[in-house]
Amino acid sequence: MRKKSSLPLPKPYEEYLRWYDMRLGPCDKQVKMIRSVLARFNHYLSDRKIRLRSLRIEQIDAFFGHHYISLARSTRRLYRTFIRGFLSYLHHERGILKKDLAQLVVGAPNFARSKPPRFLRRQDIQALFTDLSVATPSELMNSALLCLAYTLGLRPREIRHITLDDISLTKAELTIRERKGDNPLKLPLPEIVVKMIAAYLIGARPKSEHRILFLSLRSPHRPLSSSMYYRRIKKHMRRSNISAVPYALRHTYAQNLLEAGVSIYEIKEMMGHDTIESTRKYLHVHIKLMREVLFDDAI
């Protein structure tokens, strides 16, 4: 009896193997491996009566979860490469798939993370800023903190160390000197941030010899700590019925940059990461966003 992987596959599979062989001239061993993975893929889809033309990314995810979850990471990565090649062929060469699913076939490091970066939805951001108030000095401070965290993606310790000398309201610029990795950066200030900082300086910041921007409102007026910043933003988020930590604002900033088409290398500099690997985790957010947009799921 012939092995399942050596049996003839449906026409699109066999045509892909011939096309692959003519284009790349792989060794026989590699062709057998690809055939074996495609045979399992075909068997999985056939059992569930899934047609290639109606294939969805969650069905591909389920296939890998069903067959290959227990394999070594390197083997799963190789098999995903085989499936990506086939999906790319179905879209670009045959037009069987209307959308290129190959770019969405990702593994554990990028998508199936147990604790992926959290980012806020559009309605969360609307609620967060709709609830802003500037009636008291404390609310003026919170508004300025929130705008810096959301529009510039700053860490608590970076906000804590901003001084009056780092801000140019006339040029709408902010210099971040105290950064992780000792990588200072000059950032443009959005108009809303300029207005909120100006309002805080005029209506809330205590008179003091300290040059640090944010000071405690009660005497003695000392520089605001990172933990105090965290608690203030967290309190406002809870009041807006948002069940997330303040760091979600930073993740949302990264997601907005990715959505706007900014390269991962530019984001690395803007986020103040030491290595590109630290920035790559935010690709999880972008890939998830791509999946939801491609398949009209709610974002």
N, C-alpha and C positions, 0 to 999 in steps of 0.2 A: 504494500500500500504506500502511495506517495505521500510525503510530508505535506502539510497544509501550505507551508511557505513556498513549495516548489510547484504547486498547482497553478494553472493559468489564472491570472487575475482579470477582473473586468477591463474593458477596453481602455478607459482613461488611465488606469494604472500601468498597463502594459505599454501604452504609447509614451507615457512619462518615462519609463525605464529605458526605452529605446532612445528617446530624445536625450536623456541624461547620459547614456553611454556614448552617443555620437558627439555630444558637446564636450564632455570632460574625460572620456576614456578611462573610467575608473578600473581598478583591479577587480577580478572576479569575486574576491572575498567581500569587498565593499558592496558590490551589486547584490550579493546574496543577503547581506545584512539589511540593505534597504528594502529588498523584496520581502524579507521576513517581517519587518516593521509595517510595511504597507499591507501585507496579508492580514496581520492582526487588526490593523485599522479598518480594512474593508470588512472583516468578519464582525467587528464591533458595530459598525454602522449598519450592516445587513441585518444583524440580529434585532436591532432596534428600529429597523425600517426607516433609516435616515438616508435621504438622497444627498449626493454631493452638492447639488444646486441649492439645497436648503440648509446646508451645514452652518452651524453657529459655533462661536468660540467656546461657549460653555460646554458644548458636546465634545470638543477636542480636549478641553481640560479634564472632562470626566473620563475620557479614554485613557489619558496618561495616569489619572488617579486609579483607574481600574486595573491597568496592566503593569505599570512600571514604578509604582510608588515605593516598592521595596528595593529597587535596584540602586546601585551606587550613583552618586551625583554625576560623575563624569559620563556614565552610561546613559542616564536620563538626558543629559545635555546633548549627547550625540544623537539620540533618537529624536529629540525635538528638532535637531537640524535636518534630519531626514524628512520629517513631516512638514517642516517649513518649506523645504525645497519643492515638495509635491504641491503644497497649497499655492505657492508662488507661481508654479507652472499652470495650475488650473485657472488662476486669475489672469496672468499676463499673456500666456501662450494660447490658451484654449477659450478663455472667456466663460468658463463654466461657473466660476465664482464671481459674483458682481463686485465683491469687496476683497481686498488683499488681506486675508486672515493671517498670513505668515508673520507679519510684524507684531501680531498680538500673542503669538505662541511663545510665552516666556516661562521661566522656571522659578523655583523657590526664592533665589536671591532677589528677584525683581518684583514678583507678583504675589506668590503664595506665602507671604510673610505672616508669622503669627501676630506680630505687632507692627503693622505698617505705619508710616507717618500719617497723622490725622490732619485733615484740613477741613475748613468750615465751608458749608454749602452757601449758596447765594442768599437763601432766606435767613441764614444765621447772621451773615454780615449785615443784611438790611436791619435785622432786629437789633444787632449790636449798636449800630450807629443811630438808629431811630430813637433808641432809649438814652442817647447822650443828653446830658444836661450841663449847663454852664452857670447855674444859679448861685453856686457857692464856690469858695476857693478849692475845696476838696474835689468838686466835680470838674472844675477847670483843669486841675492836675490830672485827674483820671482821663479826661478827653485828650490831653496832650500825650500822655503815656500810650493810650490806645492807638492813636494815629501813628505814632512812631513805630510801634510794634507791628501794626498791620501794613502800613504803606512802605516800610523799609525793611521789614523782616529782622529787626534787631533783637539780639539776645538781651536778657535782663541786665547782665553785667555791662554790656555796651551802653545801654541807656543810663545806667547808674553813673558811668564815668564821663558822660557828656558835660562839657563846661560851657560857660557863656562865650568863651573865646572860640569854641568849635562851631558856633552858629553864626551864619550871615543871613539875616532876614532879607536884606536888600538884594543879595545875589541868589537867595533861596538855595543855600548850600549848607551841608552839614559834614564836618570832618569827624570820622570815627577813628580815634587814635588807639584806644584800648581795645584791641581785638584779639581773639584767640589766634595763636600762631604769629602774633606781632606783625599783622599785615594791615596797616592803616589804609583808609579809603575815604575819598571825598564823594558824597552822594548828593544828587539834586533833591530839594525838598518840594514835594507836591504842595499846591496852594493851600489845601486844607490843613496841612501840617504847619505851614507858616502862620496861618491864622490862629490855630490852636496854641502854638507856642507863644505867639504875641499876646494872646488873651491871658494865658497863664502868667506871663511875665508882668503884665499890667495889673491883673486883678487877683493874683493868688500868691506869687512867689514872695516870701518874706524878705525884708531888707537884711542883707547879711554881707559879711566880708568873704564868705565862701564863694568860689567861682563855679562850683558844681551847679548844674541847671536845676535839678530837682532836690528840694530841701523839705524836711519835715515841717508841717504847718504849725506844730506846737513848739514852744520855746523849751530848751535851746534848739535853734533851727539847724539841725545837722543834715548832711547828705543822705538822701533816701537810699536805703539798702536794696539789694536785689530781691530779697525775700519780701520786703514791703511792697515793691513794685508788683511782684507776683500776686500777693494777696489782694491788692487793689484791683488788678485786672480780673482776677478770678471772681471776686465779689460782683463786679459788674457783669461778667458773663453769666453767672448764676441768676442775676436779676433779669437777664434777657432770656432765661430758660435755655441756655446753651450748656450742654454737658460735655465740656472739653476743657483742657488745661490751656493756660496762656500760650504755651509753645505751639499750639495749633495755629496761632496767628502767623508765626514764622513759616510753618509748613504751607499755609495758604499763600503767603507771599511767593514761595518757591513755585507752587502750582500755577499761580498767575503768570509768572515769568515763562514757565514752560508752555503754557497755553498761548502766550503772546509770541512764541517762536524764538525766544532767547536761547542761545546755545548753552549746553551743560557747562562749558568752560567759562563762559561769562558769568553764569550763575554761581559757579565756584568762587569767583572773585567777589561778587556782590554779597554772598552769604558769609564770606570770611572763613571758608573751610581750608584746612591744612592740605588735604589731598582730594583728588577727583573722586575717589571712592566714597568719601563722606557725602559728596553731592549726588552720586548715582542713586542713593536710596530714594531720592525724590522722584526718580523715574517711575517708581511704583505708582505714585500719584498720577502721573501723566498717562501711563498705560491704562490704568483703571478708568481715567477720564475718557481716553480714546475708545475703550470698549463701550462705555455707556453712551457716548455720542453716536458711534457707528450703529448701535442696535436700538437707538431711540429709547433707552432706559432713562428714568428720571435721574437728574443730577442733583 
